[in-house]
């Protein structure tokens, strides 16, 4: 084993250990397993009885245990379903790790089942909220499990329902597979432009699927649901596994919607701003120091909210904050004159990929 390969492996393991520590610090668990006795007792307290009856005759179904394997973007999304006289009265979302802005969009689903019987609710076709795809899928799946628990005769969801298969999901899967496979064998400027456009439109604006610190941390803390996370898992493979076979920076160059958007912006003009090597070195050092500061903050248990402000969130227009949208506009304009300014000089997730590859 040569020195570069050994360095790559050591840096990958180091990054993984640091990410596991961040996940444990934020959520108090790893791969869905609580780490402290307090967390375990809290889980037992909330999951001991999926069904309870209140004094007024209302039945409350708690999906914390039933839907423990159903993950949104940041982790499990448990619900309480209140039923009285055979009909759903209301649905409350319990504590979760979803981004507040995105989950606010998804929460609009919670009233869709009010007034329905379990059988009626199970036959309803409820579409996810485009601005919060993963959170809304998790809400719908938790409702299904809770209602199935209330109605023992309900049919089990099919494989396609577990995957949340839709035209949006199918299109995203096709585009990410194209990006993961075709550039390995086929190099053509026209095809690359097409792939960049598809990455931005399908993976970015339509399905809102990309790798971010929030997604990685959520997976390490809560585990991964294969059915609903197939597209992000393919992305993670291209980001972390491909480099072991010589395909460095593969995800960023071929799949990432944010990188693709900047590449397309760069095609608008051939006139570029010339930066000195000293300026590039200073900006690169700034990116590295920024990453180190953000990681240090999380390791001591503060500052996790910065993950909601990564530029990727701008693709989800309905849920993105004005700060993220404003930054996205600024970096899009800069990308017309400077190749990939966000990727090269800011992106914490991209810095993680570089470090995991043994690069700076």
N, C-alpha and C positions, 0 to 999 in steps of 0.2 A: 504494500500500500504506500503510495507516494505521499509526500508531505502535504500537497494541496488537497488531496482527497481526505486525509486525516483531519486537516484544518476545517474542511467543509463539514465533516461529521461532528467534530467537536463544537463548532459554532451552531450547528442545527440543534444539537442536544442542549446547549446552553440557552438558546432562544426558547426552546420548548419548556425548559425548567423555569425560566423567568415568566413565561406566559402562564404556566400552571400556578405559579405563586401569585400572579395578578388575579387570575380567576378565583383562587381560593380566598384572596384578600377581599375581593369585591362581593362574592356570593356565599362564601363560607362553605363551599362544597366543590368536589371535583368529580366530573363524569356522573353527576346526579347523586353522589354520596356525600351526606353531611359530614363535616370534619370535626365539629365540636359537639359535646354532649348537649349544649344548649340548643344548637340547631337541630340535633336529632330529636330532642324532646319536643321542640316546636313542630317538627314534621309529624311526630306521633300524635300530638294534640290536634293537629288540623286534619289528619287522615284516618284517625281511629274509626270514625263512623261516617261513611259516605252519605248516609240517610238519617235524618233526625226529624222529629215532629215537635213543632212549637205548641204552646198552650192554646192558641186559637185554631188549631187543627191544620195549620200550614205545614207542608212537608218541604224540607230543604235538602237538596242534593248537592253535595260538595264533590267536585271533580278533581280535587288535589291528588288523591290516590288513583282514581280511575284513569285520569289523563296524565299521569306522571311522565309518560314517554312522548307526549305531544308537545313539541317545542315551537315557540314563536321565534322571533329574531334573537331575543336575548335569553330565552329559557322557557320553562313551563308557564302556561297562562291559565291557571285554575279559575273555575267559576262556581258560584252558588246559584242554583236554580230553585226558585220558590214556586211551589205548586199548591193550589187549594181548590177543592171540589173538582179535581181532575183536570184543571187547566193551569197553564203557566201564568203566574202573576207578574214576576219580574226576574231578571237575571243580573246578578252583580259580579263584577270582576274582582278577584282577590289579588293580594299583593303579588307582583311579578317584576321582572327585570327588563321589561320592554322600555324603549325610549318613550318618554311622556308624549311628545308631539305625535309620533306615529301611532301610539296606542289610543290617543284621543280620537284619531280618525277611525281606527278599527272598532272602537267602542260604540260607534253608531249602529253596529249590528245588534247590540244587546237587547233592543226593544222589538226586534223583528219577530220574535216568537211569542210575545205577550198575547194572552187570550186563546192560545192554541192548546189542544190536548197533545200528549206525547206522540200519538199516532199521526195526528195532523202535522205536527212540527217535523217529524222524521221524514215525511213525504215532501216537505217544502224544499225547493231548490234555492239556496241562498248563496249568492255570489260574494266573493271576497271584495274587500275595499282596495281599489287599485293603489291608493297611497300608502297602504300598510298591508302588503300581501301576506307576509308570514304571520303577523299578529292576527289578522282576520281569519286566516286558515286555521290557526290554533283555536280561536274562539269557536268556529264552526265545528271543528273536530271534538272539542270538549263538550259542546252542546249535544252532539250526536251520542257520545258515550254516556253522558248524564241521562239523556232521554231513553237510551237503551236500557240503562239500569232501572229506570222507572217502568219501562215497558219491556218485560222479559222476552216477549215474542218478536221484538223488532229484529229485522235482518241485520247481519253483520256487514260492515262496509267492504266493498270489493277492493282489490289491489289498486285499481284506478282511482277510487275515491280516497284511499289512503294517500296516494300521491298528489291528490288535488288536481288531477289531470284536467287541463283545459287547453284551448288554443294557445293561450298565453304561455302556459307551462311547456307545451309541446314545441312551440316556436323557440323558447329560451333554451330548451334541451338541444334542439337541432343546431342553433347558433353556437352554443358553447362547445358542442362536439366538433363542429366545423373548425372553430378556433383552436381546439386541442389537437386535432389530427391533421388537417389539410396543410398547414404551414410546414409540417415535418417533411412533406414530400413534394409540395407544389409551391413554387415561388413565382409570383406574377404581380406586377404593380396594380393592374386592374382588379385582380382578385383581392389583393390586400385592401384596396380602397373600399371594395364591397364589404369585406369583413369588418373594417372599421365602422362603416355606416350601420351594419347590422348590430355590432356590439353596442353602439350608442342608442339606437332606436329600440331594439328588442330587449337586450340585457339591461340597458340603462333606464330609458324613459318608460318602456312598456311594463317590464316585469320587475324592475327595481332590484336586480340581483347582482351582487358584487361582493368581493372580499373586503372586510373592514375589521378594525380592531374589535368592534362590538360583536361582530359575528364570531370571530375566532375565540374570544373570551367566553362568549355564551356557550359555544360547543364544548370547550374544555370544562366549564363549570357544570353543565347540565347533560352532556352527552349529545349524540346526534341521532336524529330520526332519519334513517336512510331514505324512506319513501318521499318525504317532503323536502329533503336536503340534497337531492341528487345533483342538481346544477351547481350549488356552492361546493360540494365535495369534489366535483370534476375540476372546478376552479382551483381548489386547494391543492389538488394533485399536481396541476400544472405549475403552481407557485412554489411548492416545496419538494416535490418528488422529481419532476423533470430536470431540475438543475443537477441532480446526482448523475444524470446521463448526458451531461454536457449542454443542456438547453437552459443557459442562464437567463434570468430575467424574462422567462417565457410568458408568464401570465401578464405581466405589465405591457409587454410588446404586442401581444396577439389577442388578448381577451378583455382586459380591463376597460370598462366603458369610459372611465375618466381619462385614461391614457389615450384611448381612441379618439375621444372628443378633442383633445389637444393636438393630436396628429392631424386630424381633419382641419382644425383651425390653421395649422401651419401650412396647409396646402393653398390657403387663400392668397398668399403672396410669396414671392421669392426674395423679397427684401427682408433681411434679418438684421437685428441689432447685434453688433459685434461686442462681445464681452471679453475682457482680458482674462488670461489664465488665473491671475491673482483674484479677480472678482469671482470667478467660478469656484475657486478653492475656498474663498471665504463663505460663499453661499452654501457650499457643500458642508463645510464645517458647522454652519448654522443649523442645517438640517440634522446633522448628527447630534449636536448639543441639544436641540429641541427634543429629539427622540429620547435622549438620555434623561432629560428633565421630566418628561411626561412619564416615563417608566418609573423613575425614582418616586415621583408623587404617588403613583398607584401602589407601589410596593410598600409605602408607609400608610396606605389606606385613604388617600385623599385624591381629589381631582379626576375622578372617573368620568365626569360629565363631558370632558373634552371629546370623548369618542362620538358624541352626538353631532359634533361640528366638523367631522371629516368631510371633505368636499364631495364625496360620493353621494351623500344624502341629498344633494341638489337635484339629482335625477328624479327623486320622488317629490314632485312639485307641490302636491297637495299637503305634504307634511313638513317639508323643509322650512327651517326658520329663515327669516329675512337676512340674517347674518350669513348663513351658508349660501343663500342665493346670490347675495351681493359679492361674496368672495368668488363664487363660481363665474360670475360675469367678468370680474377683474382678471382672473387667471385665463379665461377664454380669450380675452383681448390680448393679454400678454403672450399667449401661445401662438398668436398670429405672427409675432416677431421674434419670439424666443422659443426654441424647441422644448416642449414639455416642462414648463417652469415649475408647476406644482410637483410633478414626479421627481424632478431633479433636485429641488431645493426646499421642499416642505414635507411631502407625504410621509407620515409616520409608518403607515402600513408598508409602503414601498421600502422604507429603511429597514424594517423587520425582514423583508424578503432578502435584501442585499446582505444583511448580517448573517442570516441563516445560510447563505451561500458562501460565507467566508469573505465577502467583499465589504467595502465601507460605504 
